[in-house]
Every structure is written in structure tokens, then in C-alpha cells.
Amino acid sequence: MDIRKHNSLAWDKEVERGNKWTVPVSEAVIDDARRGQWEIILTPSKPVPRAWFPDLEGLDVLCLASGGGQQGPILAAAGAKVTILDNSQKQLEQDRLVAERHALHIATIQGDMADLSRFTDRSFDLIVHPVSNCFVPDVRPVWAEAFRVLRRGGVLLAGFSNPVIYLFDYDLADRTSILQVKYALPYSDLTSLAAEERQRHIEKGMPLEFSHTLEDQIGGQLDAGLLLTGFFEDAYGEEENDLLTRYMPTFIATRAIKP
């Protein structure tokens, strides 16, 4: 099946459902960013350290698979020249809504995070890539393309899921609060689910997800030529009531530079 098209339409539906990652930031957040008081997240809860960012004024920034009216508008209000690439047209509409409302200059492009061929080599100083590469079956092209379009000394800030989250039977966990291993890694909605369950998943219009090994998530950045200079772990906040979060952090953020 056409995974990219399915996930594009699925995230359009997530916008209609009001998924928290599709809700644009408030006017107060934009006003604060214009005054230099801003933060963004790559993972569910923990803000990215300000020390991870270069000076944003006039910086060419690519928000990669980062639609939804959140990271991009904040960075634009803080002085960056922002381009947002996302697979979902409705997610990009959220960014355009914020840009129009607050007179922000943001370019929005619908496209595949693993194919940045529309951009020339060395186009950006900073790439912001929040948790999203779980929606592509192969993450290594994402890192290779990010490396190519970064300028020398450019920074890649990325968030991604710890693959361990895909091990468990969450239907059982919801009923019994028992975490039981069910799936082998790497996980794929297309091959790990039973046929009937996979068909229900697709018919509901839910995004298709894929786990990636840490060798591909971290080693893939290194193999692309990037140098890792920062790392932290994160988890869902208490309001999510996520069972696995009680035992371990479930998300990772990295900072890497192009030498």
C-alpha cells in the first residue's frame, strides 16, 4: 500500500479529531517568543535546552515532519526564517493559520520527510525534527537527507520513540495493568499485527507506525556523517497515565551537528 498517502490522510483526520499534536499554540506563546521567552519540545514533555540552539535571528530553519502550528510558529516569532515540511496538508493549515493570525513569515510544504530533493544541498542552519519518524518504514534516508541539506556547522535536533514501547500488548495493559511482551522488534503495523487487526487499524484511518532500532536512530545519524553533541530521555506526562512510563523513560532527544 501507499504508506505515505495513508499517513497523510490519517493525520488529516487527527487534526479533525483534535489530537494534541495538531493544536496550534496560543497568542500568548507567540507574544512571549517575540520577547525572547520561548521553548519548544521534541518529545512529549521536556523542553529542549536553550543551549542546544544557535542564535535564531535570521537563521534558516527547517521544521521536518513538524506541522501542527507548534514548533514552527514559535521559532518564526523568535526571529528565524522557517520552512515547515509535513506529510499532512491539514497539519500545515494549522501552521498557516498561526502565521496569518500573527503576521509570521513561514513557508509550508507538503512532502515526505525522507525525500528533501526539493531543497538544494546546504540550505538550512537548523533542522527541528520532533517525534514523527515512527511513521516511515525506514529512518536512515531521513538522516541522510537531513545531513545533505544542513550547512556545515548546522544543527539537527531530533526526537524519537524508544523502540521498547512497541514490545507490549497494550490492549491487555488497558484491561489488566499488566505489561506483557507481545511483539518482536523492529515492529511494523503492516507485518506485526494479525491480518484482521491490521485491516481494522487501516479502516479506522489510524496512522501506520513502525519502530526503528537504536542502531538506526542513533547509529543512523552517525553513519550519515553527523556528530552527536547532546542527548536526553523523556516520557509522557502524568496526564497521559501511560503504564510503561511508570517504569522507564520512553522517548529520546538528540542534538547533532554537521562537521
N, C-alpha and C positions, 0 to 999 in steps of 0.2 A: 504494500500500500504506500501511498504518498504520505510519509510521516510528517514532512514539513507542512503540507497543506492541512492535514488533520489537526496538527497542533496549533496552526494559525487560527482555524475556525474554533477550536476548543478554547483558546484564550480569549477570542472574541466573546464567547459565552461566559467566561469567567468575569469579564467586565460587566456583562449584563447581570450576573449573579451578585456582584458587589464584593468579589474576592478582595481581601485586604491589600493585596499587592497590585490592585488596579485602581485604588482610590487616590486621587491627586492630593498633594499637600495643600495645607491651608494658606490663606493670605498672610497670617501671622508668621508662618515659617518662611515665606518668601521675603517678607519685610525684614525679618531677622537676618536672613542670608545677605541681603543688601547692606546691612550694617556690619557684616563680617562675623556674625554669630550663627554658625551653621554646623551641621553634621549630617552624614549620610550613613546608611547601613548597607552592607553587602550580604549579610546573614540576618537571621530573624530579629536579633535583639541588640547586639553590642555595636555601638558606633565605631566607625573606622578611626583610628588615632589620627589627629590632625598632623602629626609628624610624618605620616605616610604620604601627605600631599605636597606637591610643589606649590609655589605661588600661583594661584588660579587666574590672576588678572591677564586677560588676553590669551590664555592657554587654549590650544586646540584639543578638545576633549571628545572622545568617542564613548558614549554610553552604549555598551554592547549587550544586546538582548535585555534592555533595561527600560522598556516602555512602562507606562502607567502613571506618569505625572508625578514622579517622586524624585529620584536622584538627579535626572537631567535638569529640571527647572531650578532646583536648589543650586546646582553648580553654575548655571547660567546667571542666576541672581547674584552669585558671589563673584562674577566677573569673567567666567570662562566663555569661550566660543564653543558651543555644544552641538554635536551631532548625535542623534539617537537612532540606532538601528534596532528594529524589533520585528518579529515574525507576525505579530498581530496588528492589524490595522486599527482595531478599536483601542488597543493599548496606546498606540501612537496618537489617537484622537485625544486621549487624556492629557498627553503632553502638549498638544497643540492648544487645548482648552486653557491650560495654565499659562502658556506663552501669550495667548491673545489677551487673557484677563489681566496680565501683569506686564505687558509690553516687553516680553523677553524674546531675544533672537535665538531661536532653536531650529535647526534643520532636522526633519523627521524622515526616515527612510524605512520602508518595509523590506525586509530581507532576511537571509539565512546567516546566523552567527558564524557558521563555518565557511562562508563564502563572502569575502570582503573585496572581491575583484573590482567593484565599482570605485574603490579607493586606490590611489597610487601609493607606491612604496613611500614610507616615512611621511605620512600625512598627519600624524597625531603625536601630541606630547604626553597624553594621559589616556588610558582606557579604563573605564569603570565597568566591571562585569559581575553584577550580583548573581546570587544563586539562580541559575537558569540552564546550565549546560546538561542538567539531568533530562532535558527534553530533546537532546540529539543523541543518536546511537553511537557516535564516535567523537570523542572530545579532542583528539590530537590535532585535527585540522583547525579547530578554534584557536589553539595556542600558536600554531604555525602562522595563521593569518594575523593574529594579534602582533606577533613579532615583526612580521613584514611591514605592517602599516605604522608601527611605532617609529619615532625618530630615535637616533642614538641618544642614550640617556633618558629615554622615555620610560614611563612607569605603567605597569599593569596591576590594577587592584582587582582581585577576583574572590568571589565567594562560591562555595560548592558544598554539597552534602557529603558527609562521611558515608562511605558505601555500606557501613554496618546497618544503616537504617532499613535497608532493603532485605535483610535476612528474615524478618519475622512475619508471623501470621497476625495481622492487625485486626482482622475480624474476630479472632479468638481473644485477642487482648482487650478489645472493646467489651466483650461479653464477660470475661473472667478476670481481667487484670493480670493475665499470665502472658509473659513473653516467651513464645515458643518458636524456635528456628523452623522455617518452612522452605526458604528458597536458597539455592546456591547462588554465589556471586561469580561474575557480574550478572545482575538482574536485568531483565527486559520485560516490559508489559507484553511484548509480542511473542516471546518464547517461554517465559516463566509461568505465565498464567495458563490454566486449563482453557480449552477452546471456548466453552460456554461462558466462562467468566471473562475471558478476553473480549468476546463478542458483546457482552453486556456493557463492559467498560467503553468500548468503541461507540455503541449505540447511544449511551448516555452523553456522548460528546466530551468525555474527560480527556485531558492531555495525556499522551503516551509518555511514560518515563523510562529512563534507562540509568542504571548505576554505572559508575566508572571506577576502576581500581585507583588506589592512591598512586600506583606506578604511572597511570595515565594522567591523573590530575596534577600531581606534583612533578613526577619524573617527566611527564609530557612537556611541562613548561621548560624544564632544564634542557631537554632534548631539542626544543625549538630554538634554544640559544639564549633564553632568559636567565637571569641570576636572581635567586630568591633572597630578599633582604628583610622580610617581615612575615610573621605567622601568628595567628591566634585561633582559638576554638570558641564556639558559641553554641547556644541551644535555644529552643523555643522559650518564650516567657511563661510565667505561671498561668496566664490566662488561657494558654493553649491546652493545658492539662495533658501533656504528652507523656505517656508512660515511660518510654525509653529515656527521656530527658532526666528522669529521677536518678538515673544511674550513670550517665555519661554525657559529655557534650556531643552533639550530633552534626555540627557544621564546622567548616574550616574557612578561614580567610587568609589569603597570601598577598604579599607585596613583592613584585618582581621588577627588575629594570632590564632594559636592553643596553648592553655594554657598547 
